[in-house]
Amino acid sequence: MPEHPTIKTLLLAILSVASLCPSMSTSAPDPEDRHYNKIGFFDVHVCNWPNQPQFLMPLLSTTRYDDIEKVDVFYPDGRQLAAFNLSRFRILETKDAPEKHVFINQLSLPDDAVEGWYSARIMLKNGEVYTASDYVVLSRLGRANGQNPAHEEILPSPPEKLSWDPVPGARFYQVFIRDQWEDDKLIYTSKLLPEPFLQLPPGLIKEGGYYSWIIHARDINEDIKLGDFNSGSLSTPVTFSVSE
């Protein structure tokens, strides 16, 4: 069997899909929502991912990426937390909409981090300055366990669904499935799931196949105060195969 999928590969899938959810919204933002300004959408996630300490992931989604000179992130008391690395971004293309860049930074959770309104100051090349804010609760969302099929399980036939134990505090889940015989290719990304199971599309999992799957859990979805979500976690990858 091929080498076990790396966490790095799977995390890139989350960065390029799950973290872009706020910028996929087609509805107009609430005028009272402080995450938005004329430049785009700002959010901060508290992340619990495998094989690394808990960290903060601020992001900025914008169509005006060429106009941006600098983005700084601040603690609730006004101290600077970090400056965005503008070389790290994902491109988001949607039909009948301008291209967006989503700038993503990973920051170790500082010892002096506090709960409250974290802010971004966005400076444009023409000197204009815009701000946006996200309320951050320093909670830790557990990672999903109890996967069925279990790790390295060999099934006699393709399963009809994937399931796992509920994660305390999680209200939504998203599942990513990769084909190990196809160089770890991402073959399926679920919608947000309110329950800890995924009903698989017919024909997705095939006899003789070898697959990995990972679960992204989140505490909320599209909250006017906490953003797209506040706390999120990733499960460790689980693989299973199907007999021919």
C-alpha positions in Angstrom: 0.0 0.0 0.0 1.2 3.6 -0.6 2.8 5.6 2.1 0.4 7.0 4.8 -0.8 10.5 3.8 1.1 13.3 5.4 -0.5 15.7 7.8 1.1 18.5 5.7 -0.7 17.4 2.6 -4.0 17.2 4.4 -3.6 20.6 6.1 -3.1 22.2 2.7 -6.5 20.9 1.7 -8.1 22.5 4.7 -6.3 25.8 4.1 -7.4 25.9 0.5 -11.0 24.8 1.1 -12.2 25.1 4.6 -10.5 28.4 5.4 -12.1 30.0 2.4 -15.6 29.4 3.5 -16.3 33.0 4.6 -15.3 34.4 1.2 -17.6 32.0 -0.6 -20.7 33.6 0.9 -23.0 35.1 -1.8 -25.2 37.0 0.6 -24.5 40.6 1.5 -22.8 41.0 4.9 -24.7 42.5 7.8 -23.9 46.2 8.1 -23.2 45.7 11.8 -20.7 42.8 11.1 -17.2 44.2 12.1 -15.4 41.4 10.1 -16.1 43.3 6.9 -14.9 46.5 5.4 -14.5 47.9 1.9 -11.4 45.8 1.4 -12.8 42.4 2.4 -13.3 40.0 5.3 -11.1 39.5 8.3 -11.3 36.5 10.7 -9.2 34.7 13.3 -9.5 31.0 14.0 -8.3 29.1 17.1 -6.9 25.9 15.7 -6.3 22.5 17.2 -4.5 20.4 14.6 -2.5 17.1 14.9 1.2 17.1 15.7 1.5 20.8 16.6 0.6 23.1 19.5 -2.7 25.1 19.4 -2.3 28.2 17.2 -4.1 31.2 15.9 -4.9 31.5 12.2 -5.9 35.0 11.1 -7.0 35.4 7.5 -8.1 38.2 5.1 -10.2 37.6 2.0 -10.1 40.3 -0.6 -10.6 41.2 -4.3 -8.3 44.2 -3.8 -5.1 42.2 -3.2 -3.0 44.3 -5.6 -3.9 47.5 -3.7 -2.6 46.2 -0.3 0.6 47.5 1.1 0.5 46.1 4.6 -1.8 44.3 7.1 -1.2 44.3 10.9 -3.1 42.3 13.5 -3.6 43.7 17.0 -4.5 42.3 20.4 -7.7 43.7 22.1 -5.6 46.1 24.1 -4.0 47.6 20.9 -0.6 45.8 21.1 0.6 44.4 17.8 0.3 40.7 17.5 1.7 40.2 14.0 2.0 41.5 10.5 0.5 39.4 7.7 2.9 37.6 5.4 1.4 38.8 2.1 3.3 36.1 0.2 1.1 33.4 1.7 -2.3 33.2 0.1 -4.8 31.0 -1.7 -6.6 32.1 -4.9 -10.4 31.7 -4.9 -12.2 31.8 -8.2 -16.0 31.6 -8.4 -18.3 32.0 -11.4 -19.4 35.5 -12.3 -17.3 37.0 -9.4 -13.9 38.8 -9.3 -10.9 36.7 -8.2 -10.2 36.7 -4.5 -6.9 36.2 -2.6 -7.2 34.8 0.9 -4.1 35.7 2.9 -3.5 33.2 5.7 -1.1 33.3 8.6 -0.4 30.8 11.3 0.7 32.2 14.7 1.7 30.3 17.8 -0.8 31.0 20.5 1.0 33.6 22.7 1.2 33.1 26.5 -0.3 36.5 26.9 -3.2 36.0 24.5 -6.6 37.2 25.9 -10.2 36.9 24.9 -11.6 39.9 23.1 -11.8 41.9 19.9 -8.7 41.3 17.8 -8.3 43.8 14.9 -6.7 44.1 11.5 -5.4 47.4 10.1 -5.2 47.3 6.3 -3.0 49.9 4.7 -3.3 50.4 0.9 -0.6 51.5 -1.4 -2.4 54.9 -1.9 -2.2 55.5 1.9 -5.8 54.7 2.7 -6.3 52.7 5.9 -9.2 50.3 6.8 -9.9 48.3 9.9 -11.9 45.1 10.7 -12.4 43.1 13.9 -13.1 39.6 15.1 -14.0 38.5 18.7 -11.8 35.6 19.7 -12.6 33.2 22.5 -9.5 31.2 23.6 -11.2 27.8 23.7 -9.9 24.4 22.6 -12.1 22.2 20.4 -11.3 18.5 20.6 -10.4 16.5 17.6 -12.7 13.9 16.2 -12.2 10.2 17.2 -14.1 6.9 16.9 -14.0 6.9 13.1 -15.9 4.2 11.3 -14.3 2.7 9.2 -11.4 2.5 11.6 -7.8 3.1 10.7 -6.4 0.6 8.2 -9.7 -1.4 8.3 -10.3 -3.6 5.3 -14.0 -3.6 4.2 -15.7 -6.4 2.2 -17.6 -3.8 0.2 -17.8 0.0 -0.3 -19.4 1.6 2.8 -22.6 3.7 2.5 -21.5 6.2 5.1 -18.6 7.4 7.3 -19.2 8.2 11.0 -17.3 9.3 14.1 -18.0 10.2 17.8 -19.5 13.6 18.4 -17.0 16.3 19.4 -18.1 18.2 22.5 -18.7 21.8 21.6 -18.7 21.2 17.8 -21.8 22.1 15.9 -20.6 21.4 12.4 -18.2 19.1 10.6 -16.6 18.8 7.2 -15.0 15.7 5.7 -12.2 15.5 3.2 -11.6 12.2 1.3 -8.5 11.4 -0.6 -7.7 8.5 -3.0 -4.4 6.8 -2.0 -4.0 5.0 -5.3 -4.2 8.3 -7.1 -1.2 10.0 -5.4 -3.3 11.2 -2.4 -5.7 13.1 -4.7 -8.6 14.9 -3.0 -11.7 13.4 -4.4 -14.4 14.7 -2.2 -15.2 17.6 0.1 -18.4 17.5 2.0 -20.7 20.4 2.8 -21.0 21.4 6.5 -22.5 18.5 8.4 -24.7 19.1 11.5 -24.3 15.5 12.6 -21.2 13.3 13.1 -21.7 11.2 9.9 -21.4 11.6 6.1 -23.7 9.7 3.8 -21.4 8.9 0.9 -22.4 9.6 -2.7 -23.0 6.4 -4.7 -20.0 5.2 -6.6 -17.5 7.4 -4.9 -15.8 4.6 -2.9 -14.9 1.7 -5.2 -14.0 -2.0 -4.8 -10.2 -2.4 -4.5 -9.8 1.2 -3.5 -7.6 2.6 -0.7 -8.7 5.9 0.8 -7.9 8.4 3.6 -10.3 10.7 5.3 -10.0 13.6 7.8 -12.6 15.5 9.8 -12.6 19.3 10.3 -14.8 20.2 13.3 -16.0 23.8 14.1 -17.9 25.3 16.9 -20.2 27.6 14.9 -20.8 28.9 11.4 -21.0 32.5 10.2 -21.6 34.3 13.4 -21.8 38.1 13.5 -19.5 38.3 16.5 -17.2 35.2 16.1 -16.9 35.2 12.4 -17.0 32.2 10.1 -16.1 30.1 13.2 -14.1 30.6 16.4 -12.5 27.2 17.3 -11.8 24.5 14.8 -9.9 21.1 14.9 -8.6 18.5 12.5 -8.7 14.8 13.2 -5.6 12.6 12.4 -5.9 11.0 9.0 -7.6 7.6 8.9 -7.2 5.1 6.0 -9.3 2.2 4.9 -9.4 -0.2 1.9 -12.1 -2.1 0.1 -11.7 -5.7 -1.0 -12.0 -6.5 -4.7 
